[in-house]
Amino acid sequence: MLQTRIIPSKPALILEGKKKNLIVTDIHIGFENSMESNQIFVGKNSTTNESIQELSQIIDSEKPDSVILLGDIKSSIKNISRNEWDEVPLFFKRIREKCDVILIPGNHDANIQRLVPDNISMISSTGMVEENVLLTHGHTMPSENFSHVDKIIMGHVHPVFFQEDSVMNGQRVWISIKTEKENIFPNKTGEIEIIIIPSFNKYFYATHRKQYKKSISPIINKIKKISKAKIITLDGTIIGNESNINQVI
């Protein structure tokens, strides 16, 4: 049976069974281009190097067999920006020096195969299954081929907590949702858990909801009723439940 564990104070998840996998999502290398259009300038390679350093430290501490990237490694949606040509291969090279790397592409990863070294395992954007767990980016609906799973681990949504009188306002959070399985797989009964991993990119936050552009997931949109939910800070504190799930997704 696979076990999941949040790494304290990090937007990273351990999925452990026969092998130990480290799961992260939404790095968005090259996002500085959109910042520059708003007259916000960040040094070349600086945020990519930050991501490499932080992920490398987690790998050194946890010693996983592999890192599974749940998509949106790059930030441009339809093309490859000038920064991404240099920085995405650099990111893969540095992380692959630490351990095996598996990439599940997201909606921002168009043409990323042109940037991925040969020693990286890139699989279908529909996701991959480890025992009873589906790992996917979250921008597509899972097919019935995956209907035997009872847990979905995804990214894409970039959950951020909004409550202006809270010290947690604008911070990245984890979300765990339990719902009827038939919401996702109409021909199945029982319960399924959906874990949404916060963005690895620490610059994806906001203090006002209207300033934050969240991603819409067809998986989340299919949920008619949430049985139970938890909103969890990066350090592992539960700060909300199903009654205030609308504050984060």
Phi, psi and omega in degrees: 000130180284141177247140176249146181211127175283134175279121185306131176067012179233144176278060186215145185238140172260129174242114190231130173216242173294328175239160181251116181248137174257126186242127174223165184209160169056065178275326173054054174297133181095004181294344180301334180301319179288330177291320181297327178294340176259019177064031173247120187246130178240142183301144180303133178070353189297314182286328175297316178296325175298314180296317178299315182295314182294315180293322178298320179296320178295317179299316180298324181282317187269335181052058179285161173287327180206158171254129176252119181261118184271038169092173186053053174288319176260168186255326177295143184271306187260344184226190177240120182283166180301317179297319184294328178303323182270315194277327180294312175300324178298315179302309181299318181300313183292318182287323179294336175294339182269318182193178178296150181230130176241129180247125169254107187297149175251188183289344177268000189260028176302133179066015183293341178301337178285347183249352187268124177298160183296335185271014174256134178273112177251125183244184184294148178291351177289340176112183180221153181247131170244107183052252183258016187238129173262126176253122184208161179291314177119003181265359179230156176280135177294144178280167178298342177299339182257012191289351179280348184287155174239012176210137174241128175248125187215170174238232170074321189279336183053059186296131178228138183272127180242113172200104194298335179268010181254145176292345179270000183305126177085003183268150176294142180221162170269152173228134171239124181237133171246132183211172178292134184298330183294343174297325182262318181237095189305335184267008183241154176241172181105196185241148176228144177254137176242119177254123178254119182274135177294157178301135176289336179284110187287352179274359179269079177212172177197159178254351176229132184305321184291343179270354188250124180261105181271158178268141181264131180247130177296333178296311181293322181295337181280347184283112181279323181213132178267123179288316184202145179213155174227137171250124191232133177288168179300331180272005173097008179275130177280120184240002180192169178222200184299336183289337179235030179295333180293348178280351183236340179224000000 
